[in-house]
Structures are given as structure tokens and as C-alpha cells.
């Protein structure tokens, strides 16, 4: 069973520049979500403190207070993605220069990082691991830094097409039976 494929692409200067832009958009989207999450998480912790105090007061005398306190919710990665897409055209028009998946997949990865963080916190509380132990450390989502050695972005399966007979260079035009992968904006 083939699970995935790694394909090495030989990049010309135009393709290399496009990839660097896509890496930057992905990093920018992820960092935007992390910055927004940090602010929301601080506000959420304060709201949870208020909620626990109000709930304790309500449990002491439910007849005096008729309003049950509502538990605050932390926004999900889908909420951040919707908010980013709403302001994207006005504030960040450079994100439209690359494929749409470059910014969208960053939010999926951000959601995975946040869920891993909270899952690790729960495991840590259950197992009562020492704080200096290297096992099960819970890391808050961190900002991605610019790196020239590594970079990646996601291309959706609906964007990639396998074309038979279409050559990517004049040297290979006579080989009409060969298959080529056609990725938009890559050639």
C-alpha cells in the first residue's frame, strides 16, 4: 500500500520564488493564529476565574440568583480561520499571490498544536509527572521562524493533475506517452 510519495522538484528561479512566498504565507498565517490565541487564552483564563467564582456563589444560594453562569469558550481554529479570511483581502493582500492551501493548512496545523497542548496538560495532571521530567512536556504553540533550509506548504489533491503527453520542457516534447504532474502556478 502506498501511503505517500516524496517528489523532488528541480526549481527554476520563478518556481523557487513562488515557493518562498508560499512558505512565508504559511508561516505568517500560523504566527497570526498563535498571536491571536495568546491574547484570547489570557482573556479566557480571566473569564474562567470569574465563572468559577460565579458558579460557587450560585451553588451556595441557587434561590437568590436565577441566572446560571455561562461557561466561557475558547475560539477554535476554524473561528480563527474565518476571522483571518474576513480581513485577509484588506489587510494582507499578499496572501492571495500563492495557492489558497498555503494559508488554510496553517490553521489546521495550529489546531493540531493547540489540541496536543491541552491533551498533554490533561495527561500531565492525571499522571502527576514531576515538573522537571522530560516526559510529557506540554508546550504552548510557538511562533514559527523563518528558515532558508526548511519550508513546506500543502497543495490540495484537487489542484494537482497527472497529464499524459504534455511536456514541461521542449526537450521532452516528443515523449507523448510519459506522464507529468501539473501543479498550478508551477508549470
Backbone as a ProteinNet text record, in pm:
[ID]
protein_1_A
[PRIMARY]
XXXXXXXXXXXXXXXXXXXXXXXXXXXXXXXXXXXXXXXXXXXXXXXXXXXXXXXXXXXXXXXXXXXXXXXXXXXXXXXXXXXXXXXXXXXXXXXXXXXXXXXXXXXXXXXXXXXXXXXXXXXXXXXXXXXXXXXXXXXXXXXXXXXXXXXXXXXXXXXXXXXXXXXXXXXXXXXXXXXXXXXXXXX
[TERTIARY]
83.8	0	88.7	61.7	136.7	67.6	140.5	84.6	109.2	224.2	257.8	378.1	403.5	518.5	596.8	726.8	814.2	867.2	844.3	884.4	979.5	1097	1193.1	1165.7	1151.1	1126.1	1250.6	1289.4	1403.4	1348.4	1384.7	1322.1	1403.9	1332.7	1396.5	1374.5	1423.3	1418.9	1274.8	1188	1048.4	977	997.7	937.1	991.5	1119.7	1181.9	1124.5	1106.5	1048.3	904.7	829.1	690.8	685.5	772.5	775.9	811.6	907.6	945.3	826.8	750.1	630.9	528.7	509.5	413.5	458.1	588.1	640.5	612.9	633.6	612.6	466.8	376.4	233.5	189.2	239.7	205.5	255.3	378.5	436.8	361.2	328.7	256.4	119	46.5	-86.7	-79.7	16.8	32.9	68.1	160.9	201.2	87.6	5.1	-110.9	-206.6	-228.7	-318.1	-260.8	-130.7	-67.8	-78.8	-53.7	-63.1	-205.2	-300.7	-442.2	-482	-433.3	-465.1	-407.6	-286.3	-225.9	-311	-358.3	-444.4	-576.6	-636.1	-764.1	-750.1	-637.1	-616.6	-604.3	-538.3	-528.1	-667.4	-744.7	-881	-967.8	-947	-1024	-993.1	-866.4	-829.6	-894.7	-897.8	-963.2	-1114.1	-1173.6	-1317	-1348.4	-1258.7	-1280	-1273.8	-1185.4	-1179.2	-1310.7	-1362.8	-1492.6	-1602.8	-1598.5	-1700.5	-1699.6	-1582.2	-1575.7	-1625.7	-1596.1	-1647.3	-1798.8	-1851.1	-1996.3	-2066.6	-2005.4	-2065	-2067.2	-1961.3	-1957.5	-2066.2	-2085.5	-2191.2	-2328.8	-2346.2	-2474.7	-2505	-2405.3	-2426.2	-2458.1	-2405.4	-2434.1	-2580.2	-2630.7	-2770.7	-2837.1	-2886.7	-2948.5	-3081.8	-3146.4	-3275.6	-3260.7	-3151.8	-3132	-3091.5	-3012.5	-2965.2	-3035.6	-3110.8	-3185.3	-3105.4	-2999.3	-2920	-2803.4	-2800.4	-2690.8	-2572.2	-2452.2	-2337	-2305.8	-2265.7	-2234.8	-2084.1	-2044.8	-1901.8	-1845.4	-1735.1	-1675.4	-1607.1	-1610	-1546.4	-1428.2	-1329.5	-1211.3	-1236.8	-1205	-1228.6	-1149.8	-1208.9	-1142.3	-1058.8	-983.1	-900.3	-986.5	-1108.9	-1199.1	-1243.3	-1263.9	-1301.3	-1188.9	-1065.2	-950.6	-937.6	-962.5	-952.4	-1057.8	-1180.7	-1286.9	-1252.5	-1199.9	-1163.6	-1049.6	-951.5	-838.7	-886.4	-972.8	-1023.3	-1108.2	-1174.6	-1257.4	-1172.5	-1055.7	-971.5	-855.8	-845.6	-731	-716.1	-825	-818.2	-775.1	-825.6	-794.6	-657	-625.3	-501.9	-382.2	-406.6	-296.5	-318.3	-316.7	-343.7	-233.6	-114.1	-4.7	-32.3	-127.2	-158	-232	-283.6	-351.8	-256.2	-128.1	-31.1	4.9	-30.2	4.6	-123.4	-105.8	-217.2	-291.7	-423.1	-505	-471.5	-420.7	-390.3	-270.8	-189.2	-72.9	-116.8	-224.4	-271.4	-371.2	-450.4	-553.3	-494.1	-395	-336.6	-264.5	-219.6	-154.1	-250.8	-377.6	-476.8	-508.1	-505.7	-525.4	-409.7	-287.6	-170.3	-173.1	-220.3	-233.7	-334.7	-446.5	-546.8	-492.2	-410.2	-347.5	-250.2	-174.7	-79	-151.8	-262.7	-339.2	-401.2	-458.2	-519.1	-413.4	-295.8	-186.4	-144	-140.9	-103.1	-201.3	-331.4	-430.8	-436.2	-413.3	-409.2	-290.8	-175.3	-57.8	-78.2	-148.5	-177.3	-266.6	-367.4	-455.6	-379.1	-293.7	-214.7	-122.1	-66	26.5	-45.6	-167.9	-244.8	-283.6	-319.7	-361.2	-245.8	-130	-18.4	68	47.3	124	274	318	460	530.9	652.6	730.4	752.7	765.7	780.1	912	1017.3	1145.7	1163.2	1062.8	1069.9	1058.8	1133.7	1129.7	1016.4	950.8	838.9	713.3	633.6	504.5	509.8	603.3	605.9	496.9	427.2	321.5	376.2	388.9	441.9	329	324.8	229.9	270.2	175.5	212.6	307.3	415.5	520.1	513.1	572.4	581.6	680.7	649.2	740.6	840.8	964.7	1066	1103	1159.3	1199.6	1324	1321.5	1434.3	1453.9	1575.4	1603.5	1626.9	1654	1678.7	1548.2	1449.7	1326.3	1207.7	1112.4	988.5	894.4	768.8	671.4	537.5	456.4	317.8	239.3	111	22.7	-39.8	-47.2	-118.4	-231.2	-351.9	-468.6	-470.6	-529.4	-536.8	-617.4	-708.8	-787.2	-708.5	-593.6	-513.1	-414.4	-368.7	-266	-333.1	-280.7	-334.9	-220.8	-245.4	-149.6	-189.1	-96.4	-123.2	-33.3	-91.7	-14.4	13.5	139.9	177.6	212.2	182.2	216	355	442.5	580.9	601.4	688.7	720.2	839	909	1019	1021.1	1086.6	1091.3	1172.6	1263.3	1347.7	1264	1158.7	1078	948	928.7	802.8	771	869	845.4	797.2	813.7	773.5	628.7	536.5	394.8	332.4	398.7	339.9	376.9	467.7	508.7	403.7	397.6	303.6	378.8	313.9	371.7	272	325.2	240.6	228.8	106.7	82.2	28	105.2	65.4	43.1	-70.4	-95.6	13.2	47.4	148.7	290.9	309.7	443.2	494.2	403.8	448	471.4
-117.2	0	124.1	216.4	341.4	442.5	490.8	587.6	729	754.7	887.3	879.4	987.7	993.1	1119.3	1108.1	1223.7	1248.3	1367.8	1401.3	1519.7	1503.5	1613.1	1694.3	1822.5	1912.1	1996.2	2005.5	2089.6	2226.8	2323	2454.1	2551.5	2624.6	2739.1	2858.7	2974.8	3090.3	3134.2	3130.6	3170.5	3076	2948.8	2847.8	2860.6	2883.2	2896.7	3017.5	3128.9	3248.7	3223.6	3153.1	3120.4	3034.8	2937.3	2850.8	2930.3	3021.3	3104.2	3189.8	3241.5	3318.9	3231.1	3110	3017.9	2980.4	2957.7	2927.9	3045.4	3166.1	3285.9	3306	3281.6	3295.6	3193	3071.6	2967.7	3006.4	3052.2	3093	3213.1	3310.7	3429.4	3392.7	3305.3	3264.1	3193.1	3103.5	3029.5	3125.7	3217.4	3311.9	3407.2	3444.8	3528.2	3455.6	3327.8	3248.5	3233.5	3211.7	3196.9	3327.2	3441.4	3570.1	3596.5	3567.2	3586.5	3491.7	3369.3	3269	3308.9	3362.4	3403.8	3510.5	3608	3711.7	3651.7	3566.7	3505.9	3411.7	3344.8	3249.9	3323.1	3438.4	3518.2	3566.1	3614.5	3659.4	3542.3	3424.8	3305.4	3262.6	3268.3	3231.3	3325	3455.1	3551.8	3525.4	3494.4	3464.9	3335.9	3237.5	3113.1	3136.9	3226.8	3262.2	3325.2	3419.3	3480.7	3375.7	3285.2	3180.5	3090.5	3049.8	2962.3	3034.5	3165.2	3241.3	3254.1	3286.4	3300	3166.6	3058.1	2925.6	2886.6	2920.3	2891.5	2970.3	3095.7	3176.7	3121.1	3075.8	3019.4	2890.1	2806.8	2679.9	2702.7	2811.1	2840.2	2877.6	2958.4	3001.9	3010.2	2897.7	2898.8	2973.4	2992.6	3060.9	3211.9	3268.1	3412.4	3454.7	3374.8	3407	3316.7	3376.3	3296.7	3272	3346.2	3331.7	3237.2	3127.7	3031.7	3087.3	3089.5	3140.4	3052.9	3119	3050.2	3030.5	2907.2	2875.7	2936.9	3012.6	3073.3	2968.2	2993.9	2901.9	2970.2	2890.9	2938.3	2918.4	3017.5	3000.9	2882.3	2815.5	2702.4	2752.8	2661.9	2700.8	2741.2	2685.2	2724.1	2869.7	2912.5	3051.7	3146.6	3108.5	3190.8	3196.1	3085.3	3079.6	3170.5	3167.4	3253.4	3400.8	3433.6	3571.8	3618.6	3532	3566.3	3586.8	3498	3510.7	3635.3	3681.2	3801.3	3927.6	3932.7	4052.7	4038.3	3924	3890.7	3982.6	4012.8	4092.7	4236.1	4293.7	4432.4	4449.4	4366.1	4384.1	4308.3	4190.1	4104	4057.5	4148.6	4106.4	4019	4021.4	3938.7	3789.8	3754.1	3612	3552.8	3639	3590.3	3561.6	3588.9	3565.3	3417.6	3337.5	3195.5	3111.8	2982.6	2889.2	2902.1	2883.8	2906.8	2811.5	2694.6	2595.5	2635.9	2728.1	2770.6	2835.6	2914.3	2977.2	2889.6	2811.6	2731.3	2617.4	2551.1	2437.5	2482.6	2605.9	2658.9	2658.6	2686	2686.4	2544.8	2448.9	2309.3	2264.2	2299	2264.5	2336	2459.4	2533.1	2464.8	2420.6	2349.3	2221.4	2151.3	2028.9	2060.3	2168.8	2208.3	2244.8	2315.8	2354.7	2232.2	2141.8	2021.6	1932.8	1923.8	1847.9	1910.1	2043.3	2112.2	2078.3	2091.7	2064.7	1916.5	1829.8	1686	1652.8	1712.4	1690.7	1745.6	1858.1	1914	1818.2	1760	1664.1	1540	1487.4	1368.7	1398.2	1518.4	1557.2	1565	1616.1	1624.8	1486.9	1397.4	1262.7	1181.9	1188.4	1103.8	1168.2	1297.8	1371.8	1355.9	1382.1	1374.9	1493.5	1472.4	1580.8	1690.8	1813.1	1927.3	1926.5	1867.4	1867	1744.6	1660.2	1540.8	1579.7	1510.4	1540.1	1466.7	1375.2	1304.3	1390	1387.4	1453	1601.3	1671.6	1815.8	1877.1	1972.4	2040.7	2173.1	2184.4	2305	2387.8	2512.4	2606.5	2630.5	2647.8	2671.6	2790.7	2768.8	2871.2	2933.3	3051.3	3117.5	3042.9	3035.3	2974.9	3081	3040	3134.8	3108.6	3210.1	3199.9	3113.8	3018.3	2928.8	2906.2	2921.4	2901.7	2754.4	2671.9	2530.8	2451.9	2489.5	2411.8	2501.2	2443.6	2513	2415.1	2429	2339.9	2409.7	2365.8	2407.6	2296.3	2299.7	2193.4	2231.6	2135.5	2152.7	2051.8	2097.4	2008.9	1912.1	1797.2	1694.1	1736	1830.9	1876.9	1972.1	2018.9	2111.8	2040.5	1924.6	1851.5	1761.3	1765.6	1680.8	1606.2	1479.4	1399.5	1409.5	1458.8	1483.1	1392.5	1325.3	1239.3	1315	1316.3	1373.8	1520.5	1589.4	1731.4	1744.5	1804	1814.8	1945.8	1939.3	2060.8	2133.7	2071	2137.9	2093.7	2170.4	2138.9	2013.7	1982.9	1865	1735.9	1739.2	1619.9	1616.3	1709.9	1719.6	1597.8	1528.6	1414.2	1290.4	1284.8	1168.6	1184.2	1153.2	1178.4	1074.6	962.2	859.9	879.4	969.5	992.4	1073.6	1050.4	1125.1	1232.7	1346.5	1459.4	1509.7	1560.9	1617.4	1767.2	1815	1956.1	2020.2	2115.1	2188.6	2332.1	2393.9	2531.1	2626.8	2721.7	2824.6	2768.6	2639.7	2581.5	2550.6	2523.8	2482.2	2334.4
0	0	0	-89.8	-96.6	-6.7	92	185.4	135.7	81.6	31.3	-59.2	-126.5	-214.2	-187.3	-196.5	-187.6	-327.7	-376.5	-511.9	-505.3	-563.7	-567.9	-692.9	-673	-783.8	-809	-933.3	-969.6	-1005.3	-924.2	-934.1	-1017.2	-1103.6	-1166.5	-1073.3	-1111.1	-1021.6	-992.3	-1092.8	-1074.9	-977.9	-996	-908.4	-765.8	-752.2	-620.7	-546.2	-618.2	-558.2	-514.6	-598.1	-563.9	-437.1	-427.2	-308.5	-183.3	-195.2	-79.6	-34.4	-131.1	-95.4	-23.5	-74.3	-11.7	129.6	147.7	282.2	375.4	325.1	406.1	443.5	349	377.3	480.3	468.1	565.5	704.4	711.5	839.8	897.2	812.4	857.1	912.5	842.9	887.8	1022.3	1036.1	1161.8	1275.6	1251.3	1354.8	1391.5	1294.2	1321.6	1415.8	1390.3	1475.2	1616.3	1627.9	1760.1	1839.1	1774.6	1844	1891.2	1806	1841.7	1955.1	1948.4	2051.1	2187.1	2188.3	2315.3	2384.1	2307.1	2364.3	2413.7	2330.8	2367.9	2486.6	2497.6	2607.4	2741.7	2741.6	2864.2	2905.4	2808.3	2837	2882.7	2823.6	2860.5	3004.2	3042.8	3180.8	3282	3249.6	3338.5	3344.5	3231.7	3227.7	3303.2	3297	3371.9	3522.5	3566.5	3708.1	3753.6	3673.6	3705.2	3707.8	3610.4	3601.3	3725.4	3771.4	3889.5	4014	4026.9	4141.2	4135.3	4015.4	3999.6	4020.5	3976.1	3993.9	4141.4	4214.5	4357.9	4431.2	4393.3	4453.6	4419.9	4297.7	4255.2	4330.8	4351.7	4422.3	4569.6	4628.7	4769.1	4788.6	4699.3	4712.8	4576.1	4526.1	4392.7	4388.5	4503	4502.4	4487.7	4538.2	4528.5	4387.2	4321.7	4187.9	4087.7	3995.8	3897.9	3770.2	3749.5	3627.7	3654.3	3577.9	3588.4	3509.6	3568.7	3493.5	3372.4	3264.3	3138.8	3130	3099.9	3088.8	2960.6	2972.5	2852	2765.6	2633.8	2539.2	2471.8	2446	2373.7	2224	2139	1994.7	1937.7	1840	1774.8	1657.3	1597.9	1483.5	1364.5	1354.9	1246	1261.9	1387.7	1412.5	1371.7	1403.4	1364.1	1212	1147.7	1001.3	937.3	989.1	936.8	957.4	1075	1103.6	1013	992.5	905.6	762	713.3	576	558.3	666.3	657.7	640.6	703.6	696	597.3	536.4	452.5	331.4	263.3	140.9	169.9	278.7	309.5	373.1	472.4	548.2	491.5	436.4	391.3	247.4	149.5	10.8	-48.6	9.6	-42.7	-25.4	59	78.5	-41.7	-130.3	-249.8	-364.6	-347	-453.9	-467.7	-369.1	-370.6	-359.9	-366.9	-362.5	-228.3	-231.2	-111.4	2.2	-28.8	74.8	161.6	112.5	190.7	321.4	316.8	440.1	514.6	445.8	512.4	594.4	543.1	614	740.9	744.2	864.2	982	957.5	1065.3	1112.8	1021.8	1060.5	1149.7	1109.4	1190.7	1325.3	1326.3	1451.9	1544.1	1488.2	1567.9	1627.1	1549.8	1598.9	1712.4	1700.6	1804.8	1934.1	1923.2	2042.5	2108.4	2029	2087.9	2152	2091	2152.6	2284.5	2288.9	2412.1	2524.5	2496.2	2600.7	2637.7	2540.6	2569.4	2660	2633.7	2717.4	2857.8	2869	3001.5	3079.8	3013.9	3081.1	3125.1	3036.8	3072.2	3188.3	3187.5	3293.4	3427.9	3427.8	3552.5	3603.9	3510.2	3550.8	3606.7	3541	3582.4	3689.8	3712.8	3814	3793.3	3670.9	3636.3	3699.7	3744.4	3804.4	3701.7	3750.9	3659.8	3584.8	3641.7	3572	3482.6	3475.4	3391.9	3244.5	3159.2	3015.7	2945.8	3014.8	2954.6	2965.2	2860.2	2856.2	2888.9	2830	2848.7	2762.9	2818.3	2745	2692	2561.5	2500.7	2441.5	2479.4	2422.4	2276.8	2184.3	2043.8	2030.9	1957.7	1942.7	1804.1	1793.2	1664.1	1575.8	1447.1	1350.2	1306.1	1292	1248.2	1103	1041.5	902.2	891.6	800.8	781.8	632.8	586.8	445.1	411.3	511	484.5	474.1	553.3	558.6	527.5	464.6	436.1	371.9	402.3	340.2	334.5	241.9	236.5	169	187.8	143	10.1	-79	-205	-205.2	-219.9	-215.8	-332.4	-309.7	-411.8	-532.8	-515.4	-629.3	-719.3	-673.3	-751.4	-843.5	-803.4	-877.8	-980.6	-1102.4	-1208.5	-1275.3	-1309.1	-1384.4	-1531.2	-1611.7	-1753.2	-1835.1	-1934.8	-2023.9	-2153.1	-2190.3	-2318.7	-2316.2	-2209.7	-2202.4	-2141.9	-2215.7	-2170	-2095.2	-1998.7	-1923.1	-1983.9	-2075.6	-2144.2	-2290.3	-2373.3	-2516.2	-2544	-2455.1	-2470.6	-2460.7	-2379.3	-2354.7	-2435.4	-2529.2	-2601.1	-2686.9	-2738.3	-2827.2	-2752	-2623	-2543.8	-2499.2	-2586.8	-2559.6	-2466.1	-2441.4	-2354.6	-2207.9	-2178.5	-2040.1	-1966.5	-1837.3	-1753.5	-1676.1	-1664.2	-1593.4	-1490.3	-1381.1	-1278.4	-1305	-1317.3	-1342.8	-1215.4	-1161.7	-1041.8	-1084.8	-1046.7	-1090.1	-1040.7	-1124.8	-1098.6	-1093.5	-1115.2	-1111.6	-1251.8	-1344.2	-1477.3	-1484.8
[MASK]
+++++++++++++++++++++++++++++++++++++++++++++++++++++++++++++++++++++++++++++++++++++++++++++++++++++++++++++++++++++++++++++++++++++++++++++++++++++++++++++++++++++++++++++++++++++++++++

